[in-house]
Structure formats: C-alpha cells, structure tokens
Amino acid sequence: MANQVLKINDAGWLHAETFRTPMQVGVLANFTMPEDADDCYLEDLVNMWRTHKTFQPPFNYKLRGTAVPRWEVLPDEEIDLDYHLRHSAVPSPGGERELGILVSRLHAMNMDRRYPLWECHVIEGVAPGRWSLYIKVHHSQIDGVGGIRMARRMFTTDPDARGLLPPWAVGTHGVDQSGLPPKEKKTDVAVRSGGGRLGAVTGAVRSTAAIGGALARTYRESAIGSGDDLRAVPYRAPKSILNGRISKPRRFATQAYPMDRVRQVAKAADGSLNDVFLALCAGALRRYLIEIGELPKQSLTANVPVSVRAGDGAKVGNAISFLYAKIGTDIEDPVERVKAIHESTRLGKERLPKAGAGAMDIYTAGLMGPFLGQAMLGVGGIGRPASNIVISNVPGLQETRYIEGSTMEEYYPISLLFHGQALNITAVSNASMFCVGFTGCRDTLPSLQKIAVYMGEALAELEDALGVTWTA
C-alpha cells in the first residue's frame, strides 16, 4: 500500500488543526525501575531503542496532500529516528510538578507535517528509581481505544522480559510482545446479521435509515429543544468559561484512584463506573465554578466519545462516535447527581443508531460536521457551544505491564483541545488503578490542579453520602 486516503472523520482532525489548537493525543506512562537497575539503566534503554530502525504503522506514515489528505508509507531508511525519539530530564531535584510542566509544554507544540506525526520522549529525574514515557501521535491516526489496543501490544506482562521492541517497531501491525494469547476477533454485527449479499444490502439500507433518522431527530431537537430536562442535544448547552476562544499553552494534571474503590462506589450508587466518573467530574467542576462565581444555572453538557471499533485490532485511524449527556452540575446532592447522569447517558445511548462500524463513520461525520466546520472556518468558541466539556472513559490495561523490567505504575491519557472546549477529562484503567488525565487551556484554567484535587474530594463526598468506607 503506497498511499492511503484518509476517512472523512480522520481528515477532519487535520483540517481543524491550527497553531493554537494542535490536534494530537498522547499518553504519559510512569514506571518504577527494576531492583537491579544501575545508574546507566535509562541511558542503556534509550541506546538500545536507537538501534531499532524499523517502523510499523502509524509511525511510518507521512502526510501528503491537503484537500484530499493521504498517508504515504515511508521506507525505514527515510525516517530520522533521532528527530522522533528524545531523551529528557526534569530539573533537579525533580517531582510530579516539574514533570507536569514539561509534559504540558511538549503537548502544546504542533508537530511538523514534513515528518511522520509522532514523538517519543523518555524522561528521567522525576524521582529516584522512577522514569516516564510520553508519546504523542496525531489524532487523525489514532483514537483512545486504538491507543490502548496498541499499548497492549507494546508492553509485556512478563517482568523478566528484556530486549523488547520500542513502540514504533510494534505499532498497530508489528509483533505482539504483550505475552498474552490473542483475543478472538469480533465481527461487525450489522454485517453479520444478514445472509450473504442480500443480507449485507438489507443491513446497509437499515443502517442508512437509522443514521438519517437519528441525525434528523438530533438537529430538530437542537433547534427547538428535546422537551426532556435530562435529554442532552448538541448546541443546547449553557455558555460557560470553558467554551470561549483558547490560547496555545496547556496545563496537564493527573489523579489516580484504586479501581476497586470506584467500583465499590458505583455498586453502592446502583450505577455504572462511567456514571460515577461523570459524577466525579461534575462534582469537581461544580465546586470550582462556584468558587470563581461562574456556575451556570443549567447543567453542563458533556460530549462523551463512544467506541464503535469492530474487532480487537488497533488499526490506524478513528472508530468513535459521540453521545451527549447532562452531568448534573446544577444538582447539589451527589447521589441525586449520579441518578440524573445515569438517566441522561441512557437517553444519549438510546439516540445512537443501530448500525455497523462503517456506517457509524457516516453518522459521526454528520453529527460532528457543524463543529468541524466551525473549527475549519476559525469561528469555534464564538457562539453557543455544542457541549461544555469532553469527558471520556477508555477501558485500559487489565494486567500489570512492564518494559525492560520497569513496572508501569500509572498510564495517563492526554487529549486535545479546540476553540469552544478548554477542558478535556479522560480516564484510563491501568491494572488496579483508575488513572485520570486533565488537559486544559493554561489561560482559561490557570488553576487546573484545583479541579483535579476537587475530583478526589468529590469521590470522598459521594462515599460519605452513600455510607461507603474504602479500606485499601
């Protein structure tokens, strides 16, 4: 395959990119070195990785064209590894704050389209015996679920494994070095539902009808309202400080909680883990906005990405759609807030058409068309927002993972921002931990760390209201 034309949804992220809104996603993984690591451990690791000059998709893709963008697969010898792989250190004596500052700056920088659109940073000096790995890739090449599936291939479950391939030599198509047996591939339900060609045609007709009906209903209710206090639709969200024009600098903050703690709360609240996560985000935002005198009377609306990826492969490109949900920032009682969120997300899921992954690309293009159009025209963040915030919960790595004997302790997602959306909160599970990454506009949210801290306090408040006690 010499060239691959991008799907319309993937191309949209390229067309929407500006100097102040780089459209890239990333991950910050924090590791503890093995007990036998010496002072040269990280230097040796980086030097070993530099010897691997074979590249798998998307790490060997270079962008060609503008009106109709396409990926050109570069031969290995044309990729400058020294440009993409960086070895960095935070200022002594190091610390989480210094790491956050460095990653915030790295993530704010646009990637040069003359090169494959990725960077890999090995970072030392955070704490004795600790190091971090920051990787960023353009969002036109991968989404959150695809990134996790690629991570499963990159990192091993064997703490004694050595000499593993670096991320770019694994990619989406390289050797699976996880040490786990391959999962059974799932087939697109819409394609499987019929028998032979007639079934496929019937499924396509039904998918088209479902998509058309869902989009028509959504935009009708966007224009006149849904008539239901808990049913969220695009462009009916209240105006807030989160939804103006943004600047280029970023802030990044993190929080991590034991997964069993969050599950315990979800069980007590008779809701899902995602309901609780949305409620924690809402609790933190409610407190922050009250503190600065900017809480809208109407509930904030969240844009919640939903994976529509068929099978278990981490293919290049995006396979997501979106639902809208009200997150109860107008509700003081934390338990009632969870109940309201549960109902609102149920209504949001009900709106999604029953269609195969390929047809869902068309639905997503229709749903996101107005937003991407605003971004391309440079008018995002001026009128009423489609939603107030993007909140995503991505199923992550279930087992403890390692690279060259180093234990992955946390795995934090870092997302993108755009005019009209100054904050993104994304969670990923990592073994026994629930890791949350907060990506914000530095000027809009100069106290982003407060929102992260308030999320932990919102969790404690919800536990108290439910009569739940967490014991590690």
TIVOLO-878590 format. One line per 10 residues: their letters; for each residue x, y, z of C-alpha. Coordinates in steps of 0.2 Angstrom, whole numbers. Layout:
N
a) X Y Z; ...
***
This chain:
472
manqvlkind) 0 0 0; 9 15 -6; -4 28 -2; -20 28 9; -33 41 8; -40 46 25; -58 43 30; -68 59 31; -68 59 51; -49 57 51
agwlhaetfr) -46 70 39; -57 82 49; -44 82 63; -31 88 51; -42 102 43; -47 108 60; -29 110 66; -22 127 69; -7 134 78; -17 137 94
tpmqvgvlan) -26 120 93; -14 106 89; -24 90 85; -14 77 94; -17 65 108; -4 57 120; 0 47 135; 11 49 150; 16 32 157; 26 32 174
ftmpedaddc) 37 17 178; 47 11 193; 64 3 188; 68 -15 192; 78 -18 208; 94 -22 198; 94 -6 188; 110 4 189; 114 22 186; 115 18 167
yledlvnmwr) 98 10 166; 89 23 156; 104 28 145; 106 9 140; 87 8 137; 87 23 125; 103 17 116; 95 0 114; 80 8 107; 90 19 95
thktfqppfn) 96 3 86; 79 -2 81; 76 7 65; 61 -2 58; 44 6 59; 26 0 59; 10 10 55; 6 23 60; 25 28 64; 30 26 46
yklrgtavpr) 16 37 39; 19 54 32; 5 66 27; 3 70 9; -10 82 1; -21 95 9; -38 95 1; -38 76 0; -25 71 13; -17 53 12
wevlpdeeid) -4 44 21; 12 39 12; 21 24 19; 39 29 21; 53 16 19; 63 14 36; 79 22 29; 69 39 26; 64 41 44; 75 50 56
ldyhlrhsav) 74 42 72; 84 55 81; 71 68 77; 57 57 84; 65 50 100; 70 62 113; 79 59 130; 75 72 143; 76 76 161; 66 87 173
pspggerelg) 76 100 183; 84 93 199; 78 88 212; 63 83 201; 45 80 206; 27 77 199; 25 96 197; 41 98 186; 35 83 176; 18 90 173
ilvsrlhamn) 26 107 167; 37 98 155; 23 87 148; 11 102 147; 24 111 136; 28 96 125; 9 93 122; 6 111 117; 19 110 102; 12 107 85
mdrryplwec) 21 93 75; 29 96 59; 20 89 45; 35 86 35; 39 71 46; 28 57 52; 17 64 65; 23 56 82; 36 59 96; 43 48 109
hviegvapgr) 51 56 125; 60 46 138; 60 57 154; 71 54 169; 74 64 186; 56 64 192; 61 53 207; 74 40 212; 71 24 203; 57 31 193
wslyikvhhs) 55 37 174; 42 42 162; 37 39 144; 27 52 135; 21 48 117; 11 59 106; 3 55 90; -9 65 78; -27 61 82; -30 58 63
qidgvggirm) -21 42 66; -27 35 82; -41 37 95; -41 32 113; -47 14 111; -35 11 97; -21 18 108; -25 6 122; -25 -9 110; -8 -3 103
arrmfttdpd) -2 -2 121; -7 -20 124; 5 -25 110; 19 -14 115; 21 -18 134; 23 -35 141; 15 -44 156; 32 -53 159; 43 -43 172; 58 -53 167
argllppwav) 57 -50 148; 71 -40 141; 76 -34 123; 58 -29 118; 55 -19 103; 51 0 106; 34 7 102; 37 12 84; 44 -5 80; 27 -13 86
gthgvdqsgl) 14 0 81; -3 -7 75; 4 -20 63; 21 -27 72; 24 -41 83; 13 -43 98; 25 -43 113; 12 -42 127; 14 -61 131; -5 -63 131
ppkekktdva) -14 -75 119; -23 -66 105; -41 -62 108; -55 -69 97; -59 -56 84; -77 -50 84; -87 -47 68; -97 -31 64; -115 -35 70; -123 -26 56
vrsgggrlga) -113 -36 43; -116 -52 51; -135 -50 54; -140 -55 36; -136 -70 25; -124 -67 10; -125 -52 -2; -144 -49 1; -141 -48 20; -127 -36 18
vtgavrstaa) -138 -25 6; -153 -26 18; -141 -21 33; -134 -6 23; -152 0 19; -157 -1 38; -141 7 43; -144 22 32; -162 24 38; -156 23 56
iggalartyr) -142 36 53; -154 48 44; -167 46 57; -155 49 71; -147 64 64; -164 72 59; -170 70 77; -154 77 84; -154 93 74; -173 95 76
esaigsgddl) -171 95 95; -155 106 94; -166 119 85; -182 118 96; -176 108 112; -179 90 117; -193 93 129; -184 82 142; -174 90 156; -161 76 156
ravpyrapks) -160 73 137; -145 82 130; -143 88 112; -129 97 104; -129 116 104; -141 117 119; -128 118 132; -126 134 143; -112 146 140; -98 144 152
ilngriskpr) -80 150 154; -75 133 147; -82 137 130; -73 153 123; -58 155 112; -42 146 119; -23 150 118; -9 139 114; -1 135 131; -8 119 140
rfatqaypmd) -9 113 158; -9 95 162; -14 87 179; -17 69 185; -27 59 198; -27 41 201; -38 30 212; -39 12 216; -51 4 203; -60 -6 217
rvrqvakaad) -64 10 226; -73 17 211; -82 1 208; -87 0 226; -95 17 225; -103 13 208; -111 -3 216; -117 7 231; -125 20 219; -133 7 208
gslndvflal) -125 14 193; -110 11 181; -92 15 184; -94 28 170; -109 36 179; -98 38 194; -84 45 184; -95 58 176; -102 62 193; -85 65 200
cagalrryli) -80 76 185; -97 86 188; -93 87 207; -76 94 204; -82 107 191; -97 112 201; -86 116 216; -73 125 205; -86 136 196; -95 140 212
eigelpkqsl) -78 146 219; -75 158 205; -93 163 203; -96 156 186; -108 141 188; -122 141 175; -139 138 182; -142 125 169; -132 108 170; -116 107 159
tanvpvsvra) -117 96 145; -103 83 141; -98 76 124; -94 58 128; -84 48 115; -91 30 112; -80 17 103; -88 9 88; -72 -1 83; -76 -18 76
gdgakvgnai) -64 -32 82; -49 -31 93; -36 -23 81; -28 -6 84; -30 0 66; -24 17 61; -37 30 61; -53 33 72; -68 22 76; -78 33 88
sflyakigtd) -94 42 89; -101 53 102; -116 54 114; -121 70 124; -126 69 142; -130 82 156; -119 79 170; -129 87 184; -118 102 189; -135 110 194
iedpvervka) -138 97 207; -131 99 225; -134 81 231; -120 69 225; -131 54 225; -145 63 215; -132 69 203; -127 51 199; -145 46 196; -148 60 184
ihestrlgke) -132 56 175; -137 38 173; -153 43 165; -146 56 154; -132 44 147; -146 31 145; -156 43 134; -140 48 125; -136 30 121; -154 27 115
rlpkagagam) -151 41 102; -136 31 94; -142 22 78; -140 4 77; -128 2 63; -111 -6 59; -94 2 62; -93 8 44; -110 16 44; -106 24 61
diytaglmgp) -92 34 52; -106 42 42; -116 46 57; -101 53 66; -97 64 51; -115 71 51; -115 74 70; -98 82 71; -100 91 54; -106 108 61
flgqamlgvg) -92 108 75; -78 103 62; -85 116 50; -83 130 64; -66 124 68; -60 125 49; -68 142 47; -60 148 63; -76 153 72; -76 140 86
gigrpasniv) -79 147 103; -89 162 97; -107 156 98; -117 143 109; -106 128 112; -111 111 106; -106 105 123; -97 112 138; -83 98 140; -77 82 133
isnvpglqet) -76 68 145; -70 51 140; -68 34 149; -57 22 140; -56 3 146; -37 1 148; -24 -12 153; -31 -25 164; -14 -33 169; 1 -25 176
ryiegstmee) 13 -21 162; 32 -19 160; 45 -13 148; 63 -19 151; 59 -24 169; 51 -7 173; 34 -8 181; 21 3 174; 13 12 189; 1 24 180
yypisllfhg) -5 27 162; -12 44 160; -21 50 144; -18 67 137; -30 74 125; -33 88 113; -42 105 115; -51 116 102; -59 133 102; -75 131 112
qalnitavsn) -68 117 123; -55 122 135; -55 107 146; -54 88 142; -55 75 156; -51 57 151; -49 41 161; -40 25 158; -39 10 169; -22 3 172
asmfcvgftg) -21 -14 181; -28 -10 198; -28 9 196; -41 22 188; -30 35 180; -37 52 176; -29 65 164; -35 83 164; -29 93 149; -34 112 150
crdtlpslqk) -30 128 142; -17 137 153; -25 154 151; -44 149 153; -40 137 168; -25 144 177; -29 133 192; -32 117 183; -24 107 198; -38 113 209
iavymgeala) -51 104 198; -40 88 199; -39 89 218; -58 93 219; -62 77 210; -54 67 224; -64 77 237; -80 73 226; -76 55 227; -75 56 246
eledalgvtw) -91 66 247; -100 53 237; -93 39 248; -99 48 263; -117 51 256; -118 33 251; -111 27 268; -97 18 259; -80 16 268; -65 12 257
ta) -51 2 265; -36 -2 255
***
